[in-house]
Amino acid sequence: MSKQSRLESLSRRHSVLDAKIHDEGHRPMPDQHVLMRLKLQKLTVKEEMDRVRATS
């Protein structure tokens, strides 16, 4: 997988997680454990994107 395609894949996953966080956060009674798990996953994806960008 090329660097660009890996970044695109990670970016899509990041966007999906962002949408799930938004949806969960706007429910009448958001589940804080679900929100925490999703936010940690999103952070992990962002860190992976940063690592991919840093490699030459």
Steps between C-alpha positions, in 0.01 A plus 500: 500500500641837403547779751226707335245218496579419864441865593172504308385184676591640841332830417176321411515300822564821695193660340282199577610507864434875514145443373442223755625728779267773381202264482566351844558843655168630373288214628265582790719298740844447345698202624820647640686169470415476131606862448831439677569188292419678174715801592794273585459322166491834321816613679674175408408551134625861511829388652538235228434768236773715655743204497425425134553866409829508690648205309676571177 
